[in-house]
């Protein structure tokens, strides 16, 4: 990956090691509460039917895809997208 792409990839990954551990611990705690019947009772967790969950996940996937398309088009129309290295004029490495 070229240097500009590496920098961009680092910006997208906003989680440091400590934050990753914290998020993993929270996910593990939630999984434990869901897996143990006493945990579901204590927190009064009731889950919707599987069909509703599938519909919600599908709606979220469509919304995320639509938002990504709109975001990319707005950035492109505003001139905020850098040209790939192959399309840059000779001697131009990146924007300041």
C-alpha positions, -999 to 999 in steps of 0.1 A, spaced: 0 0 0 15 34 -9 23 58 19 -9 79 13 -31 48 14 -14 36 46 -20 70 63 -56 69 52 -60 34 66 -46 45 99 -71 73 101 -100 50 95 -88 27 123 -95 50 152 -93 23 179 -61 20 199 -51 -13 216 -67 -3 249 -99 7 232 -100 -26 213 -96 -45 245 -124 -24 261 -148 -30 232 -140 -68 233 -146 -69 270 -180 -52 267 -190 -76 239 -179 -106 259 -199 -93 289 -230 -88 268 -226 -123 253 -223 -137 288 -255 -119 299 -274 -132 269 -260 -168 272 -269 -172 309 -307 -174 316 -303 -157 350 -286 -128 332 -315 -125 307 -340 -125 336 -320 -100 357 -318 -75 328 -353 -84 315 -340 -91 280 -366 -103 255 -355 -108 219 -378 -103 189 -386 -131 165 -358 -140 141 -377 -127 111 -378 -92 126 -341 -93 133 -334 -104 96 -356 -75 84 -338 -50 106 -303 -62 95 -314 -60 59 -327 -24 63 -295 -14 81 -273 -29 53 -293 -10 27 -291 23 47 -253 19 52 -248 12 15 -269 43 5 -251 65 29 -217 54 16 -227 61 -20 -240 95 -11 -209 103 10 -185 93 -18 -205 113 -44 -206 144 -23 -168 142 -16 -161 137 -53 -183 166 -64 -166 188 -38 -132 179 -51 -121 163 -18 -111 130 -33 -74 126 -43 -66 111 -76 -51 76 -74 -13 76 -78 -15 64 -115 -36 95 -124 -15 121 -107 7 144 -128 44 136 -126 61 150 -95 29 154 -75 29 131 -45 0 142 -24 -20 172 -13 -5 194 15 
